[in-house]
Amino acid sequence: EQIRTTFNADIAYVALWDETNGIINFPYTYGEELPPIRYGEGLTSKVLQANQPLLINEELDKQTLEIGATVVGRPPLSYLGVPIIVSGKAVGVLSVQSTTREGIFGETDVRLLSTIAVSVSTALRNAQLFDEIKRQKQQANEMQRRLANIIDFLPDATLVIDREGKVIATDRGIEEMTDIPAVDILGKGDYEYALPFYGERRPILIDLVLIPKEEFEQEKYAHIERTGEILTGETVAPALKGGGRFLYATASALRDSHGDIVGAIEVIRDITDRKEAEEALRKSEHLYRSVIDNSVDVFYRADREGNIVLASPSGVTLLGYDSVQDLIGLNLLRDVYVNPEDRKPLLAEIQKNGFVRNFETKIKRRDGTPVVVLVNSRAY
C-alpha cells in the first residue's frame, strides 16, 4: 500500500524466481492477483535476465514487442520493474505499474524503487539465512538422532565426545555397564564419563585420540597400541559394579567433510569373563604341568603315528635318556617297544573300550636293556 501510494501506481507486486523449478511466483501483489508464470514469460523475466531496471513509460505494446516480451495480466500504460539482488544475482523483481496514465515514472522513481529493492533483498537474504540455519539445525538433529540409533544397535558399549570433550552420544551398553542413564551424562565434559569407570575425573582412551601424535609417542603409553588414528588397549575399571571389570577398548577420531577432527568415538567391551577363563586355564595348565613334572610314574602322550609329543621327567630315568627333550620325537614302535607287535593288542583294546588298564608289556631303555611295565592309556 505504501509503495502504491508513493509511486501513484494502481498495480504493485513482488516476484520471486524459483530457479530450481523455473517458475516465477508472486507472493505479494496489490491491484491484481497474478498466477505463477514460467521463467522467460512477461516483463518480469526480462528484468531478471538483464539484472537491470526496466522502465517503459509510453507505447508499451511497441516497446514490449521490440524487446521480445509478453504482457502478463492487465496491460499497463506505464511499467517500472527493478531487480531484487541477493549475492550479486537477481532472484526477484519489485514492480509498480499504472493502467491509467503514461509517463508516470521517471529516473527518480527508478532510484527510489531500487533503494526499496535493496531493503527487500536484505530481508530475503536474512530469511534465507534463517531458513538455512534452521535446515542445518534440523539436519544436525536428524544426523544426531540417526547416529544415536546406530550406536544403540552396536553390540558393545559406545561413547562419543566432541572436540571439547563433551559427551554427545552414548548407547544402552554404556547404561548397562555403568548403571548411569544416558541423560545424566549427555552434554557433560570435564571427564564426567570417567567417573563410573575409575571413580575419578581422568583421561581415558577416547581422550588420547585427540592429543597430537608426537605428544602421544612422547608419553609412551606402553599398554596402548596405536595404528594410525585408531587406539586399542586393555584396562581394569575398578569403579564398575561387581568390584571392577576388565575392559578392552578401541577409540578413533571423528572428522568432518573437510577432514578436520570434530570429536572421537570409543567402543568398550567387557572381557572379564575371558580374562577369568584365561587365568583359570593358566592355573589349570600350571597344575597339570606340576602333576606331570612330579609324577613318579611315567606320563607320556603320543600322536597317531606313535611319536612321543609329551613326556614327564620320570620317563628320562626309566628309559635312560639325558633329558625330556631327548624323549620328544621318539617313536614307540621303533625306539621304545622291545617287540613292536606287542603294541597292537594294546591299541585294539583302546579302540574297543576307549582305554586300557594294567596292560603288561616289555619296553627297552636307551641302551637296549628290557624293562617290564604296566601301561594305563586312553585315546585323546
URKAGI-V397503 format. One record per backbone hydrogen bond with DSSP energy under -1.0 kcal/mol. NH is the residue of the N-H (numbers start at 1). CO is the residue of the C=O. Records with the same first field share a line. If there is no record, write none. Layout:
NH: CO ; CO
This chain:
5: 1
6: 2
7: 3
9: 4
10: 97
11: 97
12: 30
13: 95
14: 28
15: 93
16: 25
17: 91
18: 23
19: 17
22: 18
23: 18
24: 37
25: 16
28: 14
30: 12
37: 24
39: 22
41: 38
47: 43
48: 44
49: 45
50: 46
51: 47
54: 81
56: 79
63: 59
64: 60
65: 61
66: 62
67: 63
68: 65
69: 64
77: 98
78: 98
79: 56
80: 96
81: 54
82: 94
84: 92
86: 89
89: 86
91: 84
92: 84
93: 15
94: 82
95: 13
96: 80
97: 11
98: 78
103: 57
110: 106
111: 107
112: 108
113: 109
114: 110
115: 111
116: 112
117: 113
118: 114
119: 115
120: 116
121: 117
122: 118
123: 119
124: 120
125: 121
126: 122
127: 123
128: 124
129: 125
130: 126
131: 127
132: 128
133: 129
134: 130
135: 131
136: 132
137: 133
138: 134
139: 135
140: 136
141: 137
142: 138
143: 139
144: 140
145: 141
146: 142
147: 143
148: 144
149: 145
150: 146
151: 147
152: 148
154: 151
157: 268
159: 266
160: 169
161: 264
162: 166
163: 262
165: 162
167: 188
168: 160
169: 160
175: 171
176: 172
177: 173
178: 174
179: 175
184: 181
185: 182
186: 182
187: 167
188: 185
192: 189
194: 191
198: 194
199: 195
207: 204
208: 204
216: 212
217: 213
218: 214
219: 215
222: 220
224: 221
225: 232
227: 230
230: 227
231: 251
232: 225
233: 249
235: 247
237: 245
239: 197
240: 237
244: 240
245: 237
247: 235
248: 269
249: 233
250: 267
251: 231
252: 265
254: 263
256: 260
259: 256
262: 254
263: 254
264: 161
265: 252
266: 159
267: 250
268: 157
269: 248
271: 246
275: 271
276: 272
277: 273
278: 274
279: 275
280: 276
281: 277
282: 278
283: 279
284: 280
285: 281
286: 282
287: 283
288: 284
289: 285
290: 286
291: 287
292: 288
293: 289
294: 290
295: 292
301: 310
303: 307
306: 303
308: 330
309: 301
310: 301
312: 299
315: 312
316: 313
318: 314
319: 315
320: 316
321: 316
327: 324
328: 324
329: 308
330: 327
332: 306
335: 331
336: 332
337: 332
338: 362
342: 339
343: 340
344: 341
347: 343
348: 344
349: 345
350: 346
351: 347
352: 348
353: 349
354: 350
356: 377
359: 375
361: 373
363: 371
364: 336
365: 369
366: 319
368: 365
371: 363
373: 361
375: 359
377: 356
379: 354
